[in-house]
Amino acid sequence: MVPIVMVAFDYGQKKVKFSEPKMPTDNQVADIEKYTSYFKGVVEKH
């Protein structure tokens, strides 16, 4: 398995955020929920 590092370009705060590396688990649904929650509140460019 390969660790996943999420990157968020937050144009509202003019910041780039990097997550800590996260190892995927066998529970894909729970993993996707964790990944999408990381991006909540991030302001997109368009």
C-alpha positions in Angstrom: 0.0 0.0 0.0 1.0 3.6 -0.6 0.3 6.4 1.8 -2.0 9.2 0.6 -1.2 12.9 1.1 -4.0 15.2 0.4 -3.4 18.7 -0.9 -5.9 21.5 -0.7 -5.6 24.9 -2.5 -7.7 27.2 -0.3 -8.2 30.4 -2.3 -10.2 32.0 0.5 -7.3 31.9 2.9 -4.7 32.0 0.2 -3.0 28.9 1.6 -2.0 25.5 0.4 -2.6 22.7 2.9 -0.9 19.3 3.0 -2.2 16.5 5.2 -0.1 14.0 7.1 0.4 10.8 5.1 -2.5 8.4 5.7 -2.5 4.7 4.9 -5.6 3.4 3.3 -7.6 0.8 5.1 -9.8 -2.1 3.9 -12.8 0.1 4.6 -13.1 2.2 1.5 -16.3 4.0 2.6 -14.7 5.2 5.8 -11.5 6.2 4.0 -13.5 8.3 1.5 -15.4 10.0 4.3 -12.1 11.0 6.0 -10.7 12.3 2.7 -13.7 14.4 1.8 -13.9 15.8 5.4 -10.3 17.1 5.0 -11.6 19.5 2.2 -14.6 20.9 4.0 -14.4 24.6 4.3 -11.8 25.0 1.6 -12.7 27.8 -0.9 -12.3 26.7 -4.5 -11.0 29.0 -7.2 -14.2 28.7 -9.4 
